[in-house]
Amino acid sequence: MRLPIYYVDAFAENLFQGNPAAVVTLAESLKTTTMQSIAFENNLSETAFVSIRSMPFSIRWFSPLVEVDLCGHATLASARILFDNHLPPDASQVNFSAKRGSLRAFKKDDLIYLDFPAEKPSVNEQNAALARALGAEPVELYKGQDDFLAVFANETAIHAIQPDFGLLAKLDCRGVIITAPGDRVDFVSRFFAPRTGVPEDPVTGSTHTLMVPYWAGQTGKTELAAAQLSQRGGRLYCELRGSRVFIGGHTKKYLQGEISV
């Protein structure tokens, strides 16, 4: 079996920035074990598998170690490939069916936006194990469906965090988001998910479903500019629309090839 594969830098202003995702388009079914093996072989934070037989398009995401329930950057990358290769030239949106329900991506100016469900953060008691893993005590701590959200005072504190990934992997969560007000944007973040095989994710769209409602409440703004402070870095353009979060970004295609399975 031969499968098309694409690498796309998502939330990237330029090539070699943002978060690289692999996108595999499927004209027929593929075993879950094969998908996981391909994701492990790719060794990117996520590989998306998109069925082009169904409408809306069925999408699944795999880290090198596990299948994940929601992934932003690989959905953004998938939308770019579908717009370029599988939809009419005048198409402005693409619909997905996923574990978390119906998802949408749409074009606006030169960006592609994700339309994801907003997640309200719930206050969590300070967690000594989390603080030890991060090497710093957050000002506030919240819990979402998948991740902890640790809030710090400023951008400098986010840059300074040097986590113990072994301790982070023992926490009962997908990963830990650290966030603070930004110097040049509304808020900044980093994301650590060693349990999924991703010690630090370059840019994470899905964490913004939790952060955008939080920072909208703190700032009183429904349109927010965000930056993820990984080595590669990434910019996100976010809007809170009721129970939905729009997460926009640029995409840069890097590679097109074929897998032989």
C-alpha positions as CSV (number, residue, x, y, z in Angstrom):
1,M,0.0,0.0,0.0
2,R,1.3,3.5,-0.9
3,L,0.0,6.5,1.1
4,P,0.6,10.2,0.4
5,I,2.3,12.0,3.2
6,Y,2.9,15.7,3.7
7,Y,4.9,17.7,6.3
8,V,3.5,21.2,7.1
9,D,4.9,23.7,9.6
10,A,1.8,25.0,11.4
11,F,1.5,28.3,13.2
12,A,4.6,29.3,11.3
13,E,5.3,32.8,9.9
14,N,8.3,31.2,8.0
15,L,9.5,27.7,7.1
16,F,11.4,26.0,10.0
17,Q,9.2,27.8,12.6
18,G,6.0,26.7,14.3
19,N,5.1,23.1,14.8
20,P,5.8,20.5,12.1
21,A,3.0,18.0,11.6
22,A,2.7,15.1,9.2
23,V,-0.5,14.6,7.3
24,V,-1.4,11.2,5.8
25,T,-4.5,11.2,3.5
26,L,-6.4,7.9,3.4
27,A,-8.6,6.6,0.5
28,E,-9.2,3.4,2.4
29,S,-9.2,2.2,6.0
30,L,-5.9,1.7,7.9
31,K,-5.4,-0.3,11.1
32,T,-4.9,1.7,14.3
33,T,-1.6,-0.2,15.0
34,T,-0.3,0.8,11.5
35,M,-1.2,4.5,12.2
36,Q,0.6,4.4,15.5
37,S,3.7,2.8,13.8
38,I,3.7,5.5,11.2
39,A,3.5,8.2,13.8
40,F,6.4,6.6,15.8
41,E,8.4,6.4,12.6
42,N,7.8,10.1,11.8
43,N,8.8,11.0,15.4
44,L,6.9,14.4,15.1
45,S,4.7,15.6,17.9
46,E,1.7,14.6,15.9
47,T,0.7,12.8,12.7
48,A,-2.8,13.3,11.4
49,F,-4.6,10.7,9.4
50,V,-7.5,12.1,7.3
51,S,-10.0,9.9,5.5
52,I,-10.9,11.6,2.2
53,R,-13.7,9.1,1.6
54,S,-16.0,10.7,4.2
55,M,-17.7,14.0,4.4
56,P,-17.1,15.6,6.8
57,F,-13.5,14.4,6.7
58,S,-12.7,11.9,9.5
59,I,-9.5,12.9,11.3
60,R,-7.4,11.1,13.9
61,W,-4.1,12.2,15.6
62,F,-1.2,10.2,16.9
63,S,1.9,11.3,18.9
64,P,4.9,8.9,18.7
65,L,3.5,6.9,21.6
66,V,-0.3,7.4,21.8
67,E,-3.4,8.5,20.0
68,V,-4.6,11.9,21.2
69,D,-8.2,13.1,21.4
70,L,-7.6,16.6,20.1
71,C,-4.7,18.3,18.2
72,G,-4.7,21.8,16.8
73,H,-1.5,22.1,14.8
74,A,-2.0,18.9,12.9
75,T,-5.6,19.9,12.1
76,L,-4.4,23.2,10.8
77,A,-1.8,21.3,8.6
78,S,-4.5,18.9,7.4
79,A,-6.8,21.8,6.4
80,R,-4.0,23.3,4.4
81,I,-3.5,20.0,2.5
82,L,-7.2,19.6,1.9
83,F,-7.7,23.1,0.7
84,D,-4.7,22.7,-1.7
85,N,-5.4,19.2,-3.0
86,H,-8.9,17.9,-2.3
87,L,-11.3,20.9,-2.3
88,P,-12.5,23.3,-5.0
89,P,-10.3,26.4,-5.4
90,D,-13.1,28.7,-4.0
91,A,-13.7,26.6,-0.9
92,S,-13.4,28.6,2.3
93,Q,-14.0,26.0,5.0
94,V,-13.5,22.3,5.7
95,N,-15.4,20.2,8.2
96,F,-13.9,17.4,10.3
97,S,-15.4,14.6,12.4
98,A,-13.2,13.6,15.4
99,K,-13.3,12.1,18.8
100,R,-14.2,15.5,20.3
101,G,-17.1,15.9,17.8
102,S,-17.5,18.3,14.9
103,L,-14.5,20.5,14.1
104,R,-14.1,23.2,11.4
105,A,-11.3,25.1,9.7
106,F,-11.9,28.2,7.6
107,K,-9.9,30.7,5.6
108,K,-9.8,34.4,6.7
109,D,-7.4,36.7,4.8
110,D,-4.1,34.9,4.7
111,L,-4.7,32.7,7.8
112,I,-6.5,29.4,8.4
113,Y,-8.5,29.3,11.6
114,L,-9.6,26.3,13.6
115,D,-13.1,26.3,15.1
116,F,-12.8,24.3,18.3
117,P,-14.9,23.9,21.4
118,A,-13.9,26.3,24.2
119,E,-12.9,24.7,27.5
120,K,-13.6,26.4,30.8
121,P,-10.7,26.0,33.2
122,S,-11.5,24.9,36.8
123,V,-9.6,26.1,39.8
124,N,-7.2,23.5,41.1
125,E,-5.4,23.4,44.5
126,Q,-1.7,24.1,44.3
127,N,0.1,20.8,43.5
128,A,3.4,20.3,45.2
129,A,4.4,17.5,42.7
130,L,3.7,19.8,39.8
131,A,5.7,22.7,41.3
132,R,8.6,20.4,41.9
133,A,8.4,19.1,38.3
134,L,8.4,22.7,37.0
135,G,11.0,24.0,39.5
136,A,8.7,26.9,40.3
137,E,5.4,27.6,42.0
138,P,2.7,29.0,39.8
139,V,0.6,32.0,40.8
140,E,-2.6,30.1,40.0
141,L,-3.3,26.6,38.9
142,Y,-6.2,25.3,36.9
143,K,-7.2,21.9,35.4
144,G,-8.8,21.3,32.0
145,Q,-10.1,18.1,30.5
146,D,-6.6,17.0,29.5
147,D,-4.0,19.4,31.0
148,F,-3.0,21.4,33.9
149,L,-2.8,25.2,33.3
150,A,-0.2,26.9,35.5
151,V,-0.2,30.7,35.5
152,F,2.9,32.7,36.1
153,A,3.4,36.5,36.7
154,N,5.3,37.4,33.5
155,E,6.9,36.3,30.3
156,T,10.4,36.2,31.9
157,A,9.2,33.5,34.3
158,I,8.0,31.4,31.3
159,H,11.3,31.6,29.6
160,A,13.1,30.6,32.8
161,I,11.2,27.3,33.5
162,Q,13.5,24.2,33.1
163,P,11.2,21.3,33.9
164,D,12.0,17.8,35.1
165,F,10.4,15.8,32.4
166,G,10.6,12.6,34.4
167,L,8.6,14.1,37.2
168,L,6.1,15.7,34.7
169,A,5.5,12.3,33.2
170,K,4.2,11.0,36.6
171,L,1.4,13.6,36.8
172,D,-2.1,12.5,36.1
173,C,-2.7,14.6,32.9
174,R,-1.8,14.7,29.2
175,G,0.5,17.6,29.9
176,V,1.2,20.9,31.6
177,I,0.6,24.3,30.1
178,I,2.6,27.3,31.6
179,T,1.3,30.7,30.7
180,A,1.7,34.4,31.5
181,P,0.9,37.9,30.1
182,G,3.1,38.6,27.1
183,D,5.4,41.5,26.5
184,R,4.4,42.0,22.9
185,V,1.3,39.8,22.7
186,D,-1.7,39.3,25.0
187,F,-0.3,36.0,26.5
188,V,2.5,33.6,26.0
189,S,2.8,29.9,26.8
190,R,4.9,26.7,26.7
191,F,3.6,23.1,26.8
192,F,5.1,20.0,28.2
193,A,3.7,16.5,27.5
194,P,6.4,13.8,28.1
195,R,3.7,11.1,28.8
196,T,2.8,11.3,25.1
197,G,6.4,11.2,23.9
198,V,6.6,15.0,23.4
199,P,8.8,16.6,26.2
200,E,8.1,20.1,24.9
201,D,5.7,20.8,22.0
202,P,6.8,23.6,19.7
203,V,3.3,25.1,19.2
204,T,0.1,23.6,20.6
205,G,-3.3,24.7,19.1
206,S,-5.4,22.5,21.4
207,T,-4.1,24.1,24.6
208,H,-5.6,27.4,23.5
209,T,-9.1,26.1,23.9
210,L,-8.3,26.3,27.6
211,M,-6.1,29.4,27.6
212,V,-8.2,31.7,25.5
213,P,-11.3,31.5,27.8
214,Y,-8.9,32.1,30.8
215,W,-7.2,35.1,29.3
216,A,-10.4,36.5,27.9
217,G,-11.7,36.6,31.4
218,Q,-8.5,38.2,32.7
219,T,-8.3,40.9,30.0
220,G,-11.9,41.5,29.0
221,K,-10.9,40.9,25.4
222,T,-12.4,38.4,23.0
223,E,-9.7,38.8,20.3
224,L,-6.2,37.8,21.6
225,A,-2.7,37.5,20.1
226,A,-0.6,34.7,21.5
227,A,2.9,33.3,21.2
228,Q,4.3,30.0,22.2
229,L,7.9,30.4,23.5
230,S,9.5,27.1,22.3
231,Q,12.8,27.0,20.4
232,R,10.9,27.1,17.1
233,G,8.3,29.6,18.3
234,G,4.9,30.2,16.9
235,R,2.2,32.9,16.6
236,L,-1.5,32.3,17.1
237,Y,-4.4,34.7,16.5
238,C,-7.3,33.8,18.7
239,E,-11.0,34.7,19.2
240,L,-13.5,33.6,21.8
241,R,-16.9,33.2,20.3
242,G,-19.3,32.0,22.9
243,S,-18.7,28.2,23.4
244,R,-16.1,28.1,20.6
245,V,-12.5,29.2,20.2
246,F,-11.1,30.3,16.8
247,I,-7.4,29.7,16.6
248,G,-5.7,31.1,13.5
249,G,-2.2,30.7,12.1
250,H,0.0,30.6,9.0
251,T,1.1,27.3,7.4
252,K,4.2,26.5,5.4
253,K,4.5,23.3,3.4
254,Y,7.8,21.6,3.7
255,L,7.6,18.1,2.2
256,Q,5.5,15.9,0.0
257,G,6.2,12.2,-0.4
258,E,4.8,8.6,-0.2
259,I,4.8,5.9,2.4
260,S,5.2,2.3,1.4
261,V,3.4,0.1,4.0
